[in-house]
């Protein structure tokens, strides 16, 4: 029996060898495939976890941005009111001075200037902080995800503080320069308009459009947000430390973002929404009486009610409290929730939270 089995095996030896090779190959291939599938699954799981972690960090960073904006609005409002103090003029008018008309003319220019400046500077604050905190956020994500030593972070806390303190330019020299620019535009637009002249909401909107056009046609708006290179280097002239160089690099990266066409579009969208919300607030004072049957839609509604400029001035003057409100007003919420702001923030964060950025 064993002899016949052995003879059978000898006769079909090649077939057995071939079959064994095939079975062995299939087994090895199966093991290899299982290993590769496991590696792919582990890689996908790792990438998913990393992406989820990154998304969580990004969303947390945006909440920090929103809270920071709200915390910066009171000092911004105070800085504007200090330089454009309409309250002192209002107090003078109560004393019935001989130069009453002159004071009213000054109040007209200051009231419109500070409201327009409030819209511009609030939009700039939202955009600038969104850029700065997402640059910092991107680097912080890298510090915590690419195995860097905690002893040598990309942006140490003191560098972050020094870098973020550059926001003071917008609240200081940048604001002063912006006020000068806006004041000139307001003077050119409204200087010749009599206090007795009545304006409809549509005509008031046209005045704001003219003012904006003149302001926007001047120097780039980004120059009001961040000091230029020469000023930064002059401030650091007395011996640059390694941390100073990191801060300057961050400022230069910020400046590149601020000078980009994309940011110009985002800031323009914020300004459009900001002035639209301002007009919505003003519209409350141009409502027709409830008993009036005049049409309440379109251009008819915008021009149906007119108010003397002297009555519009105190309305305009008080808008800064809504624009620069440290509580989530409709004006501020519109800017913080603006889709273009969110999308640009994601681009900035993505740019600075990728390992490739370390090699630049």
Secondary structure, DSSP 4 states (H G I P E B T S, - for coil): -HHHHHHHHHHTHHHHHHHHHHHHHHHHHHHHHHHHHHHHHHHHHHHHHHHHHHHHHHHHHHHHHHHHHHHHHHHHHHHHHHHS-HHHHHHHHTTT-TTHHHHHHHHHHHHHHHHHHHHHHHHHHHHHHHHHHHHHHHHHHHHHHS---GGG-SS-HHHHHHHHGGGHHHHTHHHHHHHHHHHHHHHHHHTTS-TT-EEEHHHHHHHHHHHHHHHHTSS-GGGGTS--HHHHHHHT-S---HHHHHHHHHHHHHHHHHTSHHHHHHHHHHHHHHHHHHHHHHHTTSPPPTT--S--SHHHHHHH-EEEHHHHHHHHHTTHHHHT-SS--HHHHHHHT-HHHHHHHHHHHHHHSSGGGGG-
